[in-house]
Amino acid sequence: MGNAVADQALTGLQNKQAHFSIADLSYYIPEPQFSVRDGVAHLRRQGMTITEAQIEAFQRDYGFTQAPFETELSVEEMIAAACTPLLDRNSLPIQVLMFVNGGNWGLQHNLFKPLIDKYVTLRGTDIYSIGKQTCASFHMALRMATHLFDASRDEGAILIVAVDKLSVNSHKLTEFYLCGDSASACLLTPYGAGHKTYEVFNQDGYVYDQSNVEGVALFNTTFFLGIRGAIQSILKQAKLSLDDVKLIIGSNVSLKAWETVAYLLRAPLEKFYVKTREVGHLPSSDIQYNLSQAIAEGALKQGDYYITINVGYGGFMGCALHQY
């Protein structure tokens, strides 16, 4: 670390009890792909004028090329495909299931009926729906988990299930990103092996609604500052510096956005781990998918500290500090 203050901060964090551990992750990504040009063709059919120069700039500056597109499975089947590997590997009873979704699925217990029928560990599980914070809803689920585990550290686990299936093509390609379909599962336990989660930071409150054109424009030009502030806040809570953190695992919004955040933090772009080019923006599962890939690729090693962060429309912000 190079200085006694930083070494003391890390020692203190290691001695601190984590709120919970991320015990396991799994995901489902459809094989069919929806490209930027597919999206452009759809928008052109709707009467929009999009030039070749704009397409090239979007792909070059924002880093999007294609995103997964579900053509066969239902939402229930996507959820089952994501959860089955994880539930097959883990037999711990699930006390709470948090359903994270960026669409309008709401709380529909029938979505989980096939899984509940198959897995005894899910019977009697309380199910909650979290979606009002849009793309930042996963971190809201983490914050809820901290309160649940802090209140009762018994032998139960929490399962976070996320799904997105955008049935309307015009929702897949926007001015700022290319969205993909996906589902994911994340198992949290109050103890044992896994990724320790020490701090969870959320910025709440709706800054604007979608009809507020000026609010949307302001958000799109200032949310970089919000991301910087969230990272700085969580580091301050943990008494760490940015140098103590191996990776910042962000959502798959434009690469240009992360370049801006890296500049504002005076950090190397390599510290930001995203998969924009590979899968586009997975609204509810970016963090879960990217974390899985970081582990599989060896970008994270045992003992590394890392930050997860995403931001949703309206100014919602989610950020957490973990240790692998």
C-alpha positions as CSV (number, residue, x, y, z in Angstrom):
1,M,0.0,0.0,0.0
2,G,3.0,2.2,0.6
3,N,1.7,4.2,3.7
4,A,0.7,3.4,7.2
5,V,-2.7,5.3,7.0
6,A,-3.9,3.2,4.1
7,D,-2.6,-0.1,5.7
8,Q,-4.5,0.8,8.9
9,A,-7.7,1.5,6.9
10,L,-7.6,-1.8,5.2
11,T,-6.9,-3.7,8.4
12,G,-9.9,-2.0,10.0
13,L,-12.1,-3.0,7.1
14,Q,-11.0,-6.6,7.3
15,N,-11.9,-6.7,10.9
16,K,-15.3,-5.2,10.3
17,Q,-18.3,-7.6,10.0
18,A,-19.7,-7.6,6.5
19,H,-23.4,-7.1,6.1
20,F,-23.6,-10.3,4.0
21,S,-21.8,-12.3,1.3
22,I,-22.5,-12.8,-2.3
23,A,-22.4,-16.6,-2.3
24,D,-23.3,-17.4,-5.9
25,L,-24.2,-15.9,-9.3
26,S,-25.8,-17.3,-12.4
27,Y,-27.4,-15.7,-15.5
28,Y,-29.2,-16.4,-18.8
29,I,-28.2,-14.6,-22.0
30,P,-30.2,-15.4,-25.2
31,E,-28.2,-16.3,-28.3
32,P,-30.0,-14.3,-30.9
33,Q,-28.6,-10.8,-31.3
34,F,-30.2,-7.4,-32.0
35,S,-27.7,-5.1,-33.6
36,V,-27.4,-1.4,-33.7
37,R,-28.4,-1.5,-37.4
38,D,-31.5,-3.6,-36.6
39,G,-32.5,-0.9,-34.2
40,V,-31.8,1.8,-36.7
41,A,-33.8,0.0,-39.4
42,H,-36.8,-0.1,-37.0
43,L,-36.5,3.5,-36.1
44,R,-36.3,4.5,-39.8
45,R,-39.5,2.6,-40.4
46,Q,-41.0,4.8,-37.8
47,G,-40.0,7.9,-39.7
48,M,-36.8,8.9,-37.9
49,T,-33.9,10.2,-39.9
50,I,-30.6,8.6,-38.8
51,T,-27.4,9.1,-40.9
52,E,-24.6,6.7,-41.4
53,A,-22.3,9.1,-39.6
54,Q,-24.5,9.0,-36.6
55,I,-24.5,5.2,-36.6
56,E,-20.7,5.1,-36.8
57,A,-20.3,7.7,-34.0
58,F,-22.7,5.8,-31.8
59,Q,-20.8,2.5,-32.2
60,R,-17.4,4.2,-31.9
61,D,-18.0,6.6,-29.0
62,Y,-20.6,4.6,-27.0
63,G,-19.2,1.2,-27.8
64,F,-22.4,-0.6,-28.7
65,T,-22.6,-3.2,-31.5
66,Q,-25.2,-5.8,-30.5
67,A,-27.3,-7.0,-27.6
68,P,-29.0,-10.3,-26.8
69,F,-32.6,-10.6,-28.0
70,E,-35.0,-13.3,-26.7
71,T,-37.2,-14.8,-29.4
72,E,-38.4,-18.0,-27.9
73,L,-38.5,-18.2,-24.1
74,S,-41.2,-16.6,-21.9
75,V,-40.3,-14.4,-19.0
76,E,-41.0,-17.3,-16.7
77,E,-38.7,-19.6,-18.7
78,M,-35.9,-16.9,-18.8
79,I,-36.1,-16.7,-15.0
80,A,-36.0,-20.5,-14.7
81,A,-33.0,-20.7,-17.0
82,A,-31.1,-18.2,-14.9
83,C,-32.0,-19.6,-11.5
84,T,-31.8,-23.4,-12.1
85,P,-27.9,-23.7,-12.1
86,L,-27.7,-21.6,-8.9
87,L,-30.5,-23.5,-7.1
88,D,-29.1,-26.8,-8.2
89,R,-25.7,-25.9,-6.5
90,N,-27.2,-24.5,-3.3
91,S,-29.6,-26.2,-0.8
92,L,-29.8,-23.4,1.7
93,P,-33.5,-22.3,2.4
94,I,-34.4,-19.0,0.7
95,Q,-36.2,-16.7,3.2
96,V,-36.7,-13.8,0.8
97,L,-36.8,-13.5,-3.0
98,M,-36.3,-10.0,-4.4
99,F,-37.6,-9.7,-7.9
100,V,-35.7,-6.9,-9.8
101,N,-37.1,-5.8,-13.1
102,G,-36.7,-2.8,-15.3
103,G,-40.0,-3.4,-17.1
104,N,-43.6,-3.5,-16.0
105,W,-43.9,-7.1,-14.9
106,G,-44.7,-6.1,-11.3
107,L,-45.0,-8.6,-8.5
108,Q,-46.4,-11.7,-10.2
109,H,-46.0,-14.8,-8.1
110,N,-46.9,-17.0,-11.1
111,L,-43.6,-16.0,-12.7
112,F,-41.9,-18.2,-10.0
113,K,-44.4,-21.0,-9.8
114,P,-42.3,-23.5,-11.9
115,L,-39.3,-22.8,-9.6
116,I,-41.4,-23.0,-6.4
117,D,-42.9,-26.3,-7.5
118,K,-39.4,-27.7,-8.3
119,Y,-37.3,-26.5,-5.3
120,V,-38.3,-27.1,-1.7
121,T,-35.9,-24.3,-0.7
122,L,-38.3,-21.8,-2.2
123,R,-41.5,-22.9,-0.6
124,G,-42.7,-20.4,2.0
125,T,-40.4,-17.7,0.6
126,D,-41.5,-14.1,0.9
127,I,-41.4,-12.4,-2.5
128,Y,-40.9,-8.7,-3.1
129,S,-40.8,-6.7,-6.3
130,I,-38.2,-3.9,-6.8
131,G,-38.3,-1.9,-10.0
132,K,-39.0,1.8,-9.3
133,Q,-35.4,2.7,-9.3
134,T,-35.0,1.4,-12.9
135,C,-31.5,0.3,-13.6
136,A,-30.3,1.1,-10.0
137,S,-32.9,-1.4,-8.6
138,F,-30.3,-4.1,-8.0
139,H,-28.4,-1.9,-5.5
140,M,-31.7,-1.1,-3.8
141,A,-32.1,-4.9,-3.3
142,L,-28.7,-5.0,-1.8
143,R,-29.6,-2.2,0.6
144,M,-32.8,-4.0,1.6
145,A,-30.7,-7.1,2.2
146,T,-28.4,-5.2,4.6
147,H,-31.4,-4.3,6.8
148,L,-32.8,-7.8,6.7
149,F,-29.6,-9.5,7.6
150,D,-28.7,-6.9,10.2
151,A,-32.1,-7.5,11.9
152,S,-31.9,-11.3,11.8
153,R,-28.7,-13.2,11.0
154,D,-30.2,-16.7,11.0
155,E,-29.6,-19.5,8.5
156,G,-31.8,-18.2,5.7
157,A,-30.6,-16.7,2.4
158,I,-31.8,-14.0,0.1
159,L,-32.2,-14.6,-3.7
160,I,-32.2,-11.6,-6.0
161,V,-33.7,-12.5,-9.4
162,A,-33.6,-10.0,-12.3
163,V,-35.2,-10.2,-15.7
164,D,-35.6,-7.9,-18.7
165,K,-37.5,-8.8,-21.9
166,L,-38.1,-5.8,-24.1
167,S,-41.0,-6.7,-26.4
168,V,-41.0,-3.3,-28.2
169,N,-38.1,-2.9,-30.6
170,S,-38.1,0.9,-30.2
171,H,-37.1,0.4,-26.5
172,K,-34.0,-1.6,-27.5
173,L,-32.1,1.3,-29.2
174,T,-32.2,4.8,-27.7
175,E,-30.2,7.9,-28.2
176,F,-27.7,6.7,-25.6
177,Y,-27.6,2.9,-25.4
178,L,-28.5,-0.5,-26.9
179,C,-30.6,-2.6,-24.5
180,G,-30.5,-6.4,-24.3
181,D,-32.7,-9.2,-22.9
182,S,-31.4,-11.2,-20.0
183,A,-32.1,-12.8,-16.6
184,S,-29.9,-13.3,-13.6
185,A,-29.8,-14.7,-10.1
186,C,-27.7,-13.7,-7.1
187,L,-27.6,-15.6,-3.8
188,L,-26.8,-13.7,-0.6
189,T,-26.0,-15.3,2.8
190,P,-25.3,-13.7,6.1
191,Y,-22.1,-15.6,6.7
192,G,-19.7,-18.1,5.1
193,A,-17.6,-18.0,1.9
194,G,-18.3,-15.6,-0.8
195,H,-17.9,-11.9,-1.7
196,K,-18.2,-9.8,1.5
197,T,-20.3,-6.7,1.1
198,Y,-19.3,-3.9,3.5
199,E,-21.0,-0.8,2.4
200,V,-24.1,0.0,0.3
201,F,-24.9,3.5,-0.8
202,N,-28.1,4.7,-2.5
203,Q,-29.2,8.0,-3.7
204,D,-33.0,8.1,-3.7
205,G,-35.6,10.5,-5.0
206,Y,-37.1,11.0,-8.4
207,V,-35.4,14.0,-10.0
208,Y,-37.7,14.2,-13.0
209,D,-40.3,12.2,-14.9
210,Q,-40.0,11.1,-18.5
211,S,-42.2,14.0,-19.7
212,N,-39.8,16.6,-18.3
213,V,-37.6,17.2,-21.3
214,E,-35.4,19.7,-19.6
215,G,-34.9,17.4,-16.6
216,V,-33.9,14.5,-18.9
217,A,-31.4,16.7,-20.7
218,L,-29.9,17.9,-17.5
219,F,-29.6,14.4,-16.1
220,N,-27.9,13.2,-19.3
221,T,-25.2,15.9,-19.0
222,T,-24.6,15.7,-15.2
223,F,-25.0,12.1,-14.1
224,F,-21.2,11.6,-14.4
225,L,-20.8,13.9,-11.4
226,G,-23.4,11.8,-9.5
227,I,-21.4,8.6,-10.2
228,R,-18.2,10.3,-9.1
229,G,-19.9,11.5,-5.9
230,A,-21.3,8.0,-5.1
231,I,-17.9,6.4,-5.5
232,Q,-16.2,9.0,-3.4
233,S,-18.9,8.7,-0.7
234,I,-18.6,4.9,-0.4
235,L,-14.8,5.2,-0.2
236,K,-15.1,7.8,2.5
237,Q,-17.4,5.5,4.5
238,A,-14.9,2.7,4.2
239,K,-11.9,4.9,4.8
240,L,-10.3,3.7,1.6
241,S,-8.7,5.4,-1.3
242,L,-9.4,4.6,-5.0
243,D,-6.0,2.9,-5.2
244,D,-7.2,0.3,-2.6
245,V,-9.9,-0.8,-5.1
246,K,-9.0,-3.3,-7.9
247,L,-12.0,-2.7,-10.1
248,I,-15.1,-0.6,-10.5
249,I,-17.7,-2.8,-12.0
250,G,-20.2,-0.6,-13.7
251,S,-23.4,-0.9,-15.8
252,N,-23.0,-1.3,-19.5
253,V,-23.9,2.3,-20.4
254,S,-21.8,4.0,-23.0
255,L,-18.1,3.7,-22.9
256,K,-17.9,7.5,-23.3
257,A,-19.7,7.8,-20.0
258,W,-17.1,5.7,-18.2
259,E,-14.3,7.6,-19.9
260,T,-15.7,10.8,-18.4
261,V,-16.1,9.3,-15.0
262,A,-12.5,8.0,-15.1
263,Y,-11.3,11.5,-16.1
264,L,-13.3,13.1,-13.2
265,L,-11.8,10.6,-10.7
266,R,-8.3,10.9,-12.3
267,A,-8.3,7.1,-12.5
268,P,-7.1,4.8,-15.3
269,L,-9.9,3.7,-17.6
270,E,-8.7,0.1,-17.1
271,K,-10.1,0.2,-13.5
272,F,-13.6,0.3,-14.9
273,Y,-14.9,-3.1,-15.9
274,V,-17.9,-3.1,-18.3
275,K,-19.1,-5.4,-21.1
276,T,-20.8,-2.8,-23.3
277,R,-19.4,-4.2,-26.6
278,E,-20.2,-7.8,-25.8
279,V,-23.8,-7.7,-24.6
280,G,-25.0,-4.0,-24.7
281,H,-26.9,-2.6,-21.7
282,L,-28.7,-5.3,-19.6
283,P,-30.9,-3.0,-17.5
284,S,-31.5,-5.2,-14.5
285,S,-28.5,-7.6,-14.8
286,D,-25.5,-5.5,-15.9
287,I,-23.8,-5.8,-12.5
288,Q,-24.5,-9.5,-12.0
289,Y,-23.3,-10.4,-15.5
290,N,-20.2,-8.2,-15.4
291,L,-19.2,-9.5,-12.0
292,S,-19.6,-13.1,-13.2
293,Q,-17.4,-12.3,-16.2
294,A,-14.7,-10.5,-14.0
295,I,-14.4,-13.7,-11.9
296,A,-14.4,-16.0,-14.9
297,E,-11.7,-13.9,-16.7
298,G,-9.5,-13.6,-13.6
299,A,-9.9,-9.8,-13.5
300,L,-10.6,-10.2,-9.7
301,K,-8.4,-12.2,-7.4
302,Q,-9.1,-13.5,-3.8
303,G,-8.9,-10.6,-1.4
304,D,-9.4,-7.8,-4.0
305,Y,-11.7,-5.0,-3.1
306,Y,-14.1,-3.8,-5.8
307,I,-17.0,-1.4,-6.2
308,T,-20.2,-2.0,-8.1
309,I,-22.2,0.9,-9.3
310,N,-25.1,1.7,-11.6
311,V,-27.5,4.6,-12.2
312,G,-31.1,4.8,-13.3
313,Y,-33.3,7.4,-14.9
314,G,-34.5,10.1,-12.5
315,G,-31.2,10.3,-10.6
316,F,-31.4,7.1,-8.7
317,M,-27.9,5.9,-7.8
318,G,-26.7,2.5,-6.4
319,C,-23.2,1.7,-5.2
320,A,-21.6,-1.0,-3.0
321,L,-18.1,-2.0,-1.8
322,H,-17.2,-5.7,-1.8
323,Q,-14.3,-7.9,-1.2
324,Y,-13.7,-11.1,-3.3
